[in-house]
Amino acid sequence: MAKLLLRGFDIRKGHLDTPAQIALIKRLRPILQAAPLYRPVTPSGREMSVRMTSAGSLGWVTDRSGYRYQDTHPKGATWPVIPTEILGIWEDLTGADRQPDCCLINYYGEGARMGLHQDKDEADFSWPVLSISLGDDALFRIGNTTRGGKTESIWLNSGDVVIMGGPARLAYHGVDRIRFGSSRLLPKGGRINLTLRVAG
């Protein structure tokens, strides 16, 4: 495992080995059955290219009403609990004395991307955000705490973990593209990104 620091982002390359990745995918299956992936729409009416769902006491949603956290899936069911294996990664790497109350699950299919954005819908920015990559490679772009200016990019591979805390907590970041089919972890290809947050 290699630890890299890029603009304050703590990037743990290869933190999860293949058996650990397979175990996480197995733990995600019942979550996706209980809270199916859906394609959200932004307040401007644009349909996002990623599909998403959540686990935890809160889930992040977006629709014509705005960006927010809520305690139910858009179809009305409460979110499933966050698996202990995922919480263990948070505890091991962040040292935080509070557990996340949201695990946002994003699925990137072929052609999906995520524009530069800040994670700023949380109540307290002093808590870190932890991101786990599973499946296909993703070109991750890191910007500044304000829009514009020079950015840097790094390929994230399956098993990589990124911790955004301190000055990097409100930095703009996004995914320009994925290398569809670059991993065999997901039978049909694509990338799953788990993002752990203290939301409320």
Residue pairs with C-beta under 8 A, 6 or more apart in sequence:
1 12
1 13
1 14
1 15
2 12
2 13
2 14
3 10
3 11
3 12
3 13
4 10
4 11
4 13
4 154
5 11
6 142
6 152
6 154
7 142
7 152
7 168
7 171
8 164
8 165
8 166
8 167
8 168
8 171
9 142
9 162
9 163
9 164
9 168
9 171
9 173
10 162
10 163
10 164
10 165
10 168
11 154
11 156
11 160
11 161
11 162
11 163
12 93
12 160
12 161
12 162
12 163
13 157
13 160
14 157
14 159
14 160
15 89
15 93
15 159
15 160
15 161
16 24
16 89
16 132
16 158
16 159
16 160
16 161
17 159
18 159
18 185
20 159
21 134
21 158
21 159
21 185
22 185
23 85
24 83
24 85
24 86
24 132
24 134
24 194
25 134
25 185
25 186
25 192
27 83
27 85
27 86
28 83
28 105
28 192
30 80
31 53
31 55
31 80
31 83
31 105
32 53
32 105
34 77
34 80
35 53
35 54
35 55
35 59
35 73
35 77
35 79
35 80
36 53
36 73
36 75
37 51
37 52
37 53
37 105
37 107
38 51
38 52
38 53
38 74
38 75
39 47
39 48
39 50
39 51
39 52
40 47
40 48
40 52
40 61
40 62
40 63
41 47
41 48
41 62
41 63
41 64
42 48
42 62
43 62
43 63
43 64
43 65
43 66
43 67
45 64
48 62
48 114
49 108
49 109
49 111
49 112
49 113
49 114
50 106
50 107
50 108
50 109
50 112
50 113
50 114
51 106
51 107
51 109
52 60
52 104
52 105
52 106
52 107
53 59
53 73
53 79
53 105
54 60
54 61
54 73
54 79
54 102
54 103
54 104
54 105
55 79
55 80
55 81
55 82
55 83
55 86
55 102
55 103
55 105
56 79
56 81
56 82
56 100
56 101
56 102
56 103
56 199
57 71
57 79
57 101
57 102
57 200
58 69
58 70
58 71
58 79
58 101
58 102
58 199
58 200
59 69
59 70
59 71
59 72
59 73
59 79
59 102
59 104
60 67
60 68
60 69
60 102
60 104
60 121
60 197
60 199
61 67
61 68
61 69
61 70
61 74
62 68
63 74
67 121
68 121
69 102
69 121
69 122
69 199
69 200
71 78
71 79
72 78
72 79
73 79
82 99
82 100
82 103
82 196
86 103
86 132
86 194
86 196
87 99
87 100
89 130
89 132
89 161
89 196
90 96
90 99
90 100
90 130
90 196
91 99
93 130
93 161
93 163
94 128
94 130
94 163
94 165
96 127
96 128
96 198
98 127
98 198
99 198
100 130
100 196
100 197
100 198
100 199
101 197
101 198
101 199
101 200
102 196
102 197
102 198
102 199
103 194
103 195
103 196
103 197
104 194
104 195
104 197
105 192
105 193
105 194
106 114
106 192
106 193
106 195
107 190
107 191
107 192
108 114
108 135
108 136
108 138
108 175
108 178
108 190
108 191
108 192
108 193
109 180
109 189
109 190
110 178
110 180
110 189
110 190
111 177
111 180
112 175
112 178
112 190
112 191
113 174
113 175
113 176
113 177
113 178
114 174
114 175
115 174
116 141
116 143
116 147
116 151
116 172
116 173
116 174
117 172
117 173
117 174
118 145
118 170
118 171
118 172
118 173
119 129
119 164
119 169
119 170
119 195
119 197
120 170
121 199
122 197
122 198
122 199
122 200
123 199
123 200
124 198
125 169
125 170
126 169
127 165
127 197
127 198
128 163
128 164
128 165
128 166
128 169
129 163
129 164
129 165
129 169
129 195
129 196
129 197
130 161
130 162
130 163
130 164
130 195
130 196
131 161
131 162
131 163
131 164
131 193
131 194
131 195
131 196
132 160
132 161
132 193
132 194
132 195
132 196
133 156
133 157
133 158
133 159
133 160
133 161
133 162
133 191
133 192
133 193
134 158
134 159
134 185
134 186
134 191
134 192
134 193
134 194
135 158
135 183
135 185
135 186
135 189
135 190
135 191
135 192
136 158
136 178
136 179
136 180
136 181
136 182
136 183
136 186
136 189
136 190
136 191
137 155
137 156
137 157
137 158
137 178
137 179
137 182
137 183
137 191
138 155
138 156
138 175
138 177
138 178
138 179
138 191
138 193
139 153
139 154
139 155
139 156
139 175
139 176
139 177
139 178
140 153
140 154
140 155
140 156
140 162
140 173
140 174
140 175
140 176
141 151
141 152
141 153
141 173
141 174
141 175
141 176
142 151
142 152
142 153
142 154
142 171
142 172
142 173
143 149
143 151
143 171
143 172
143 173
143 174
144 150
144 151
144 171
144 172
145 167
145 170
145 171
145 172
146 172
147 172
151 172
153 176
156 162
157 183
158 183
158 185
158 191
164 171
164 173
175 193
178 190
178 191
180 189
180 190
181 189
183 189
183 191
186 192
